[in-house]
Amino acid sequence: MICEDPMKPTVAPFPAARPRRLRSTPALRNLVRETTLTSDDLIWPVFVRDGDGIEEPIASMPGVTRRSIDKVVDAAIEARALGIPAICLFPYTDPVLKTSDCAEAWSPDNLVNRAIRAIKSAVPDIAVMTDVALDPYNINGHDGYVVDGEIVNDETVEALVKMTVAQADAGADIIGPSDMMDGRIGAMRSALEAAGHRNVTILSYAAKYASAYYGPFRDAVGASGALKGDKKTYQMDPGNTDEALRMIERDLSEGADMVMIKPGLAYLDICQRIKSTFGAPTFAYQVSGEYAMIEAAAQNGWIDGERIMLESLTAFKRAGCDGVLTYYAPAAARLLNG
C-alpha cells in the first residue's frame, strides 16, 4: 500500500496571498495546472461488423458507428494521425453465428481476428486492444456459459482462454477481459506464456459493476435482445468499494499488467482509491450510457458538449487514471492537438 505524508499547504494571509493571481491569465493557468489531458491518455473503442465500405450509425450513440473492417482500418489510420495510441475492438456478430457453445469467439477468422490482422498490416505501430467475453457470441447474451439458469465459471474460463490465445495469435497487443469470471486472469496469463505470447499485455476489467449505464453498448453489439435476466451474479454490486480493491489485488497477483474500472464518472472514488492503493497502471471506461447522456444534452442545447467532454475526461485523470477508454477519443484528440 502506498503511504504518503498528507500535504500541508502554507498560505499567507490576505492580501499577501491572493489565489486569483495564478488564475489571472491563460499563461499562468497553464503553468500551474495540476492535471493535464493529452491524446496519449485515450483508447478509442470501435465497433466492427461484417461487410465492406460500411459505416452504420448507432441510434442510441449519436456520432458512433459500426464499421466494416476496411473502415476500421481507416479509423486506426485516423487514430495514429491524431496521436491516439490504441484502439479497442468490439464485434457486432451476425445472429446466425451466435450459439450456446460460443465457438465463433475463438475462430481464427471471426470479425475481430480479421480486423486485428488488417489493422496490424496497415498500421503496425498502433496498439490493438480486444474484448474477452462471450456475450457477442452467446445466444443468450451473457458473458459466460449458462447451464440450468446459472452462469457457470470454470467452463467459461476455459472458453475465454481459447478466445485470448486466438486474439493474441491474430496480433492483438492488449487483451481486455471484461467477463468478471473468477480465476480467468491467471488462466489467460499461463496460456499466453505457453503459446509464446510473452509480451501480450492484459488490461483487466477488474472492477466491472452491474451497471445501468451499459444499455447503448448492448445495442451496438447486438446483445440487448438476446440477454436473458441480468449480470448481477458476476458483475459487482454498485454499492461496494472494498470488494473492488480485492478484485484489483487478485487480478494483479494473477498477472494483469493494467486494471480497469467500469463504468467511469459514477465510480471516480473507486479509481482514486485503486490508484492510490496499488500504484498500478489504472484505466477507466467512459461507457456508452455516459457518452449518450452527454450527447443527448448537447444536442438539445442544454450543455456545451465540447467543454463537458474535456471536463469529464480530465476528471478521470484527476482521480488518478493513467488513461480512458472513450468514444470521444478522436474528437477530444482534435481539440487537444489544437
Secondary structure, 3 states (H helix, E strand, C coil): CCCCCCCCCCCCCCCCCCHHHHHCCHHHHHHHCCCCCCHHHEEEEEEEECCCCCEEECCCCCCCEEEEHHHHHHHHHHHHHHCCCEEEEEECCCHHHCECCCHHHHCCCCHHHHHHHHHHHHCCCCEEEEEECCCCCECCCCCCCEECCEECCHHHHHHHHHHHHHHHHHCCCEEEECCCCCCHHHHHHHHHHHCCCCCCEEEEEEEEECCHHHHHHHHHHCCCCCCCCCCCCCCECCCCCHHHHHHHHHHHHHCCCEEEEECCHHHHHHHHHHHHHHCCCEEEEECHHHHHHHHHHHHCCCCCHHHHHHHHHHHHHHCCCCEEEECCHHHHHHHHCC
